[in-house]
Amino acid sequence: MPTIIQLKNLSFTYPHQQVLQNLNLEIKPGEIFGLVGPNGAGKTTLLNLIQGVLPTSPDTINVFDGQPGSLTAKEKISTMFQDDLPLEKVTVKELINLFAAQASHPADTDTIIHDLDLTSIENQLLNQLSGGQRRKVSFATAIISKPQLLFLDEPTVGMDAQARQNFWRYIETLRQQSVTIVITSHYLEEIQQVADRIAILQNGQFRYVGSWQNLQNHYDTGQLTFQTLLAPTIFTHLAAVTTVAKTDTSIKLNSDDTDLTLKALLPFIDQLHDITVTRKSLESIFLELTNQGGTSK
């Protein structure tokens, strides 16, 4: 399978400040890749290098089998920026048409407007839109060129719950069309749900690169909650259980290894009801990795 993006020992230094250090990475066609990291980790610099906005050393970045910023790469790449275009006397449809005019093989404007539920606001001025509406318009301008590689920077900021659901459904459609997507977002629960792989960038280095499932498997701590008539003391010495708490309706076990604890509950399984296993979220693992040290996998 060909590689869309390849990094080989990529480093980058601003005057008197090294930002990225020896990054290696491959991103395949049709992959949804989540890039997360604390502020100042180097995410923006990395994306600017991949897109050819910043110069880099030869052979450290390969994009579509060429150098970043090449004409071939530019025609295949599009970006949904974090900041919306500050235009006032321009309507939604006029802006989308403007971006379509700059593309070699654009999608149909009316189709994009319909698919992104922008029909009711297509003749409104941009400065009359809500923040969530502006994000949807920015997304429309990013996909009107039918890119093969799409960068999304904080794509759902300001969107309501329904708009977010619709947005991610459309992303799934793009995935099925083999569009490669790189997402940076502070909404880590969204990254957790949609990304095929995740990279955690800290201090210019990857602390982790891989699937969410593999990352979660390294952090087995969590909680098991169930209803039972059994006494809480029965569960205090089960494998990996650290604490036991009882409420009016249930018992909650905190565990260092939820898989081990779940196996230890098997002898009591007929007397347990509504068992729920809650493991660490990407956000909690991210905070642990970036604030407390942790090891890269």
Contacts in CASP RR format, 6 or more apart in sequence:
PFRMAT RR
TARGET T0000
AUTHOR 0000-0000-0000
METHOD contacts of the structure
MODEL  1
MPTIIQLKNLSFTYPHQQVLQNLNLEIKPGEIFGLVGPNGAGKTTLLNLI
QGVLPTSPDTINVFDGQPGSLTAKEKISTMFQDDLPLEKVTVKELINLFA
AQASHPADTDTIIHDLDLTSIENQLLNQLSGGQRRKVSFATAIISKPQLL
FLDEPTVGMDAQARQNFWRYIETLRQQSVTIVITSHYLEEIQQVADRIAI
LQNGQFRYVGSWQNLQNHYDTGQLTFQTLLAPTIFTHLAAVTTVAKTDTS
IKLNSDDTDLTLKALLPFIDQLHDITVTRKSLESIFLELTNQGGTSK
1 28 0 8 1.000
1 29 0 8 1.000
2 28 0 8 1.000
2 29 0 8 1.000
2 65 0 8 1.000
3 26 0 8 1.000
3 27 0 8 1.000
3 28 0 8 1.000
3 62 0 8 1.000
4 27 0 8 1.000
4 28 0 8 1.000
4 29 0 8 1.000
4 30 0 8 1.000
4 31 0 8 1.000
4 63 0 8 1.000
4 64 0 8 1.000
4 148 0 8 1.000
4 149 0 8 1.000
4 180 0 8 1.000
5 25 0 8 1.000
5 26 0 8 1.000
5 27 0 8 1.000
5 50 0 8 1.000
5 61 0 8 1.000
5 62 0 8 1.000
5 63 0 8 1.000
5 149 0 8 1.000
5 180 0 8 1.000
5 182 0 8 1.000
6 25 0 8 1.000
6 26 0 8 1.000
6 27 0 8 1.000
6 61 0 8 1.000
6 62 0 8 1.000
6 63 0 8 1.000
7 23 0 8 1.000
7 24 0 8 1.000
7 25 0 8 1.000
7 26 0 8 1.000
7 60 0 8 1.000
7 61 0 8 1.000
8 24 0 8 1.000
8 59 0 8 1.000
8 60 0 8 1.000
8 61 0 8 1.000
8 62 0 8 1.000
9 22 0 8 1.000
9 23 0 8 1.000
9 24 0 8 1.000
9 60 0 8 1.000
10 20 0 8 1.000
10 22 0 8 1.000
10 23 0 8 1.000
10 24 0 8 1.000
10 46 0 8 1.000
10 49 0 8 1.000
10 56 0 8 1.000
10 60 0 8 1.000
10 61 0 8 1.000
11 18 0 8 1.000
11 20 0 8 1.000
11 21 0 8 1.000
11 22 0 8 1.000
11 23 0 8 1.000
11 57 0 8 1.000
11 60 0 8 1.000
12 18 0 8 1.000
12 19 0 8 1.000
12 20 0 8 1.000
12 45 0 8 1.000
12 46 0 8 1.000
12 49 0 8 1.000
12 54 0 8 1.000
12 56 0 8 1.000
13 19 0 8 1.000
18 204 0 8 1.000
19 42 0 8 1.000
19 45 0 8 1.000
19 204 0 8 1.000
20 42 0 8 1.000
20 45 0 8 1.000
20 46 0 8 1.000
20 49 0 8 1.000
20 204 0 8 1.000
20 205 0 8 1.000
21 203 0 8 1.000
21 204 0 8 1.000
21 205 0 8 1.000
22 205 0 8 1.000
23 46 0 8 1.000
23 204 0 8 1.000
23 205 0 8 1.000
23 206 0 8 1.000
24 206 0 8 1.000
25 199 0 8 1.000
25 206 0 8 1.000
25 209 0 8 1.000
27 33 0 8 1.000
27 180 0 8 1.000
27 182 0 8 1.000
28 180 0 8 1.000
29 148 0 8 1.000
29 178 0 8 1.000
29 180 0 8 1.000
30 175 0 8 1.000
30 178 0 8 1.000
30 179 0 8 1.000
30 180 0 8 1.000
30 181 0 8 1.000
31 180 0 8 1.000
31 181 0 8 1.000
31 196 0 8 1.000
31 197 0 8 1.000
32 171 0 8 1.000
32 175 0 8 1.000
32 180 0 8 1.000
32 181 0 8 1.000
32 183 0 8 1.000
32 194 0 8 1.000
32 195 0 8 1.000
32 196 0 8 1.000
33 180 0 8 1.000
33 181 0 8 1.000
33 182 0 8 1.000
33 183 0 8 1.000
33 195 0 8 1.000
33 196 0 8 1.000
33 197 0 8 1.000
33 198 0 8 1.000
33 199 0 8 1.000
34 182 0 8 1.000
34 183 0 8 1.000
34 184 0 8 1.000
34 185 0 8 1.000
34 191 0 8 1.000
34 195 0 8 1.000
34 197 0 8 1.000
34 198 0 8 1.000
34 199 0 8 1.000
35 43 0 8 1.000
35 46 0 8 1.000
35 47 0 8 1.000
35 182 0 8 1.000
35 183 0 8 1.000
35 184 0 8 1.000
35 198 0 8 1.000
35 199 0 8 1.000
35 201 0 8 1.000
36 43 0 8 1.000
36 184 0 8 1.000
36 185 0 8 1.000
36 188 0 8 1.000
36 191 0 8 1.000
36 198 0 8 1.000
36 199 0 8 1.000
36 200 0 8 1.000
36 201 0 8 1.000
36 282 0 8 1.000
36 286 0 8 1.000
37 43 0 8 1.000
37 200 0 8 1.000
37 201 0 8 1.000
37 202 0 8 1.000
37 286 0 8 1.000
37 290 0 8 1.000
38 202 0 8 1.000
38 290 0 8 1.000
41 201 0 8 1.000
41 202 0 8 1.000
41 203 0 8 1.000
41 204 0 8 1.000
42 201 0 8 1.000
42 204 0 8 1.000
43 184 0 8 1.000
43 201 0 8 1.000
45 54 0 8 1.000
46 201 0 8 1.000
47 151 0 8 1.000
47 153 0 8 1.000
47 182 0 8 1.000
47 184 0 8 1.000
48 54 0 8 1.000
49 56 0 8 1.000
49 61 0 8 1.000
49 68 0 8 1.000
50 61 0 8 1.000
50 63 0 8 1.000
50 68 0 8 1.000
51 68 0 8 1.000
51 69 0 8 1.000
51 73 0 8 1.000
51 77 0 8 1.000
51 79 0 8 1.000
51 151 0 8 1.000
52 68 0 8 1.000
52 69 0 8 1.000
52 73 0 8 1.000
56 68 0 8 1.000
58 67 0 8 1.000
61 67 0 8 1.000
61 68 0 8 1.000
63 69 0 8 1.000
63 70 0 8 1.000
63 73 0 8 1.000
63 77 0 8 1.000
63 149 0 8 1.000
64 70 0 8 1.000
64 72 0 8 1.000
64 73 0 8 1.000
64 76 0 8 1.000
64 148 0 8 1.000
64 149 0 8 1.000
66 72 0 8 1.000
66 73 0 8 1.000
67 73 0 8 1.000
75 104 0 8 1.000
76 147 0 8 1.000
76 148 0 8 1.000
76 149 0 8 1.000
77 147 0 8 1.000
77 148 0 8 1.000
77 149 0 8 1.000
77 150 0 8 1.000
77 151 0 8 1.000
78 142 0 8 1.000
78 143 0 8 1.000
78 145 0 8 1.000
78 147 0 8 1.000
78 149 0 8 1.000
78 150 0 8 1.000
78 151 0 8 1.000
79 142 0 8 1.000
79 150 0 8 1.000
79 151 0 8 1.000
79 152 0 8 1.000
79 153 0 8 1.000
80 138 0 8 1.000
80 139 0 8 1.000
80 141 0 8 1.000
80 142 0 8 1.000
80 150 0 8 1.000
80 151 0 8 1.000
80 152 0 8 1.000
80 153 0 8 1.000
80 155 0 8 1.000
81 138 0 8 1.000
81 153 0 8 1.000
82 153 0 8 1.000
82 154 0 8 1.000
82 157 0 8 1.000
84 126 0 8 1.000
84 131 0 8 1.000
84 134 0 8 1.000
84 135 0 8 1.000
84 137 0 8 1.000
84 138 0 8 1.000
85 95 0 8 1.000
85 126 0 8 1.000
85 138 0 8 1.000
85 141 0 8 1.000
87 95 0 8 1.000
87 126 0 8 1.000
87 127 0 8 1.000
88 125 0 8 1.000
88 126 0 8 1.000
88 127 0 8 1.000
89 125 0 8 1.000
90 98 0 8 1.000
90 125 0 8 1.000
90 126 0 8 1.000
91 122 0 8 1.000
91 123 0 8 1.000
91 124 0 8 1.000
91 125 0 8 1.000
91 126 0 8 1.000
92 113 0 8 1.000
92 118 0 8 1.000
92 121 0 8 1.000
92 122 0 8 1.000
92 123 0 8 1.000
92 124 0 8 1.000
92 126 0 8 1.000
92 129 0 8 1.000
92 137 0 8 1.000
92 140 0 8 1.000
93 109 0 8 1.000
93 113 0 8 1.000
93 122 0 8 1.000
93 123 0 8 1.000
95 126 0 8 1.000
95 137 0 8 1.000
95 141 0 8 1.000
96 109 0 8 1.000
96 112 0 8 1.000
96 113 0 8 1.000
96 137 0 8 1.000
96 140 0 8 1.000
96 141 0 8 1.000
96 144 0 8 1.000
97 109 0 8 1.000
99 106 0 8 1.000
99 141 0 8 1.000
99 144 0 8 1.000
99 145 0 8 1.000
100 106 0 8 1.000
100 107 0 8 1.000
100 109 0 8 1.000
100 144 0 8 1.000
100 145 0 8 1.000
102 145 0 8 1.000
103 144 0 8 1.000
103 145 0 8 1.000
103 146 0 8 1.000
104 145 0 8 1.000
105 145 0 8 1.000
105 146 0 8 1.000
106 144 0 8 1.000
106 145 0 8 1.000
106 146 0 8 1.000
107 143 0 8 1.000
107 144 0 8 1.000
107 145 0 8 1.000
107 146 0 8 1.000
109 144 0 8 1.000
112 118 0 8 1.000
112 140 0 8 1.000
112 143 0 8 1.000
112 144 0 8 1.000
113 119 0 8 1.000
113 122 0 8 1.000
113 140 0 8 1.000
115 170 0 8 1.000
116 136 0 8 1.000
116 139 0 8 1.000
116 140 0 8 1.000
116 166 0 8 1.000
116 170 0 8 1.000
117 136 0 8 1.000
117 166 0 8 1.000
118 136 0 8 1.000
118 137 0 8 1.000
118 140 0 8 1.000
121 129 0 8 1.000
121 133 0 8 1.000
126 134 0 8 1.000
126 137 0 8 1.000
129 137 0 8 1.000
130 158 0 8 1.000
131 158 0 8 1.000
132 157 0 8 1.000
132 158 0 8 1.000
132 159 0 8 1.000
132 160 0 8 1.000
132 163 0 8 1.000
135 155 0 8 1.000
135 156 0 8 1.000
135 157 0 8 1.000
135 158 0 8 1.000
135 159 0 8 1.000
136 159 0 8 1.000
136 163 0 8 1.000
136 167 0 8 1.000
139 152 0 8 1.000
139 155 0 8 1.000
139 167 0 8 1.000
142 150 0 8 1.000
142 152 0 8 1.000
143 150 0 8 1.000
143 174 0 8 1.000
147 179 0 8 1.000
148 178 0 8 1.000
148 179 0 8 1.000
148 180 0 8 1.000
149 179 0 8 1.000
149 180 0 8 1.000
149 181 0 8 1.000
149 182 0 8 1.000
150 174 0 8 1.000
150 179 0 8 1.000
150 180 0 8 1.000
150 181 0 8 1.000
150 182 0 8 1.000
151 181 0 8 1.000
151 182 0 8 1.000
151 184 0 8 1.000
152 181 0 8 1.000
152 182 0 8 1.000
152 183 0 8 1.000
152 184 0 8 1.000
152 185 0 8 1.000
153 184 0 8 1.000
154 184 0 8 1.000
154 185 0 8 1.000
154 186 0 8 1.000
155 167 0 8 1.000
155 183 0 8 1.000
155 185 0 8 1.000
156 163 0 8 1.000
156 164 0 8 1.000
156 167 0 8 1.000
156 185 0 8 1.000
156 187 0 8 1.000
156 190 0 8 1.000
159 167 0 8 1.000
164 190 0 8 1.000
168 190 0 8 1.000
168 193 0 8 1.000
168 194 0 8 1.000
171 181 0 8 1.000
171 194 0 8 1.000
172 194 0 8 1.000
174 181 0 8 1.000
175 181 0 8 1.000
183 191 0 8 1.000
183 194 0 8 1.000
183 195 0 8 1.000
185 191 0 8 1.000
188 281 0 8 1.000
188 282 0 8 1.000
188 283 0 8 1.000
188 286 0 8 1.000
189 281 0 8 1.000
189 282 0 8 1.000
189 283 0 8 1.000
191 198 0 8 1.000
191 282 0 8 1.000
192 198 0 8 1.000
192 212 0 8 1.000
192 281 0 8 1.000
192 282 0 8 1.000
195 212 0 8 1.000
196 211 0 8 1.000
197 209 0 8 1.000
197 210 0 8 1.000
197 211 0 8 1.000
198 208 0 8 1.000
198 209 0 8 1.000
198 210 0 8 1.000
198 211 0 8 1.000
198 212 0 8 1.000
198 215 0 8 1.000
198 282 0 8 1.000
199 206 0 8 1.000
199 208 0 8 1.000
199 209 0 8 1.000
199 210 0 8 1.000
200 206 0 8 1.000
200 207 0 8 1.000
200 208 0 8 1.000
200 209 0 8 1.000
200 286 0 8 1.000
200 289 0 8 1.000
200 290 0 8 1.000
201 207 0 8 1.000
202 289 0 8 1.000
202 290 0 8 1.000
205 296 0 8 1.000
206 296 0 8 1.000
207 289 0 8 1.000
207 290 0 8 1.000
207 294 0 8 1.000
207 296 0 8 1.000
208 215 0 8 1.000
208 289 0 8 1.000
208 296 0 8 1.000
208 297 0 8 1.000
209 296 0 8 1.000
210 297 0 8 1.000
212 282 0 8 1.000
214 297 0 8 1.000
215 282 0 8 1.000
215 285 0 8 1.000
215 297 0 8 1.000
216 279 0 8 1.000
216 280 0 8 1.000
216 282 0 8 1.000
216 285 0 8 1.000
218 297 0 8 1.000
219 279 0 8 1.000
219 280 0 8 1.000
219 285 0 8 1.000
219 288 0 8 1.000
220 240 0 8 1.000
220 255 0 8 1.000
220 256 0 8 1.000
220 257 0 8 1.000
220 258 0 8 1.000
220 259 0 8 1.000
220 260 0 8 1.000
220 279 0 8 1.000
221 254 0 8 1.000
221 255 0 8 1.000
221 256 0 8 1.000
221 257 0 8 1.000
221 258 0 8 1.000
221 279 0 8 1.000
221 280 0 8 1.000
222 254 0 8 1.000
222 255 0 8 1.000
222 258 0 8 1.000
222 277 0 8 1.000
222 278 0 8 1.000
222 279 0 8 1.000
222 280 0 8 1.000
223 252 0 8 1.000
223 253 0 8 1.000
223 254 0 8 1.000
223 255 0 8 1.000
223 258 0 8 1.000
223 277 0 8 1.000
223 278 0 8 1.000
224 252 0 8 1.000
224 253 0 8 1.000
224 255 0 8 1.000
224 258 0 8 1.000
224 261 0 8 1.000
224 262 0 8 1.000
224 265 0 8 1.000
224 275 0 8 1.000
224 276 0 8 1.000
224 277 0 8 1.000
224 278 0 8 1.000
225 250 0 8 1.000
225 251 0 8 1.000
225 252 0 8 1.000
225 253 0 8 1.000
225 274 0 8 1.000
225 275 0 8 1.000
225 276 0 8 1.000
225 278 0 8 1.000
226 250 0 8 1.000
226 251 0 8 1.000
226 265 0 8 1.000
226 272 0 8 1.000
226 273 0 8 1.000
226 274 0 8 1.000
226 275 0 8 1.000
226 276 0 8 1.000
227 249 0 8 1.000
227 250 0 8 1.000
227 251 0 8 1.000
227 272 0 8 1.000
227 273 0 8 1.000
227 274 0 8 1.000
228 251 0 8 1.000
228 268 0 8 1.000
228 271 0 8 1.000
228 272 0 8 1.000
228 273 0 8 1.000
229 271 0 8 1.000
230 251 0 8 1.000
230 268 0 8 1.000
230 271 0 8 1.000
230 272 0 8 1.000
232 244 0 8 1.000
232 245 0 8 1.000
232 246 0 8 1.000
232 251 0 8 1.000
233 244 0 8 1.000
234 268 0 8 1.000
235 241 0 8 1.000
235 244 0 8 1.000
235 251 0 8 1.000
235 253 0 8 1.000
235 265 0 8 1.000
236 244 0 8 1.000
238 253 0 8 1.000
238 261 0 8 1.000
238 264 0 8 1.000
238 265 0 8 1.000
239 257 0 8 1.000
239 260 0 8 1.000
239 261 0 8 1.000
239 263 0 8 1.000
239 264 0 8 1.000
240 255 0 8 1.000
240 256 0 8 1.000
240 257 0 8 1.000
240 258 0 8 1.000
240 260 0 8 1.000
240 261 0 8 1.000
240 264 0 8 1.000
241 253 0 8 1.000
241 254 0 8 1.000
241 255 0 8 1.000
241 261 0 8 1.000
241 264 0 8 1.000
242 254 0 8 1.000
242 255 0 8 1.000
242 256 0 8 1.000
243 253 0 8 1.000
243 254 0 8 1.000
244 251 0 8 1.000
244 252 0 8 1.000
244 253 0 8 1.000
244 254 0 8 1.000
245 251 0 8 1.000
245 252 0 8 1.000
245 254 0 8 1.000
246 252 0 8 1.000
250 274 0 8 1.000
253 261 0 8 1.000
255 261 0 8 1.000
258 277 0 8 1.000
258 279 0 8 1.000
262 277 0 8 1.000
265 272 0 8 1.000
265 275 0 8 1.000
280 288 0 8 1.000
288 294 0 8 1.000
END
